[in-house]
Amino acid sequence: MNQVSRDELWKLYELALRDRDFQVTITWDRTKHYFLFNFAAFSVAGALATMKGAFSVIEPALLLLVALNSICAAIAIRKGHTYYRNSRRHLHAIESRLGLGSDETLKGTRGMARPEGPRPLRDSVTIVNLSIALQLYIAGAAMYALYRIH
């Protein structure tokens, strides 16, 4: 096995920290954009619902778009969290190779401080799971609204 110098390990550690931060930032930014788009599209569809006439085709199309966007959002949020967990696992591996003790490592959340493995119930309700559930709820609401207008 290749021996990596301690200096190289510290450089890898810095890169792993940046990667973890990047994964958190990009997943959160995507989540915000999905929610913003769904809010705007739902608002426009609601406004069109009050007007009768020429907009009867646009409203169902918008609701269908919201439903599809929400499903894609739930998948993307889950995938982003998988990338985050992989980067976190890589960070832990480098920390152990550096011989850092648990009091010397960065732990941003209770989940980050916990070793990998099954989660206690209190840790299973995370912002990621709530975001996914909310996106699926929005998809269901859009489909219900679509059903109600036809």
Sequence and secondary structure as in RCSB ss.txt:
>XXXX:A:sequence
MNQVSRDELWKLYELALRDRDFQVTITWDRTKHYFLFNFAAFSVAGALATMKGAFSVIEPALLLLVALNSICAAI
AIRKGHTYYRNSRRHLHAIESRLGLGSDETLKGTRGMARPEGPRPLRDSVTIVNLSIALQLYIAGAAMYALYRIH
>XXXX:A:secstr
     HHHHHHHHHHHHHHHHHHHHHHHHHHHHHHHHHHHHHHHHHHHHHS STTTTHHHHHHHHHHHHHHHHHH
HHHHHHHHHHHHHHHHHHHHHHHT  TTSS   SHHHHS SS   HHHH  HHHHHHHHHHHHHHHHHHHHHHH 
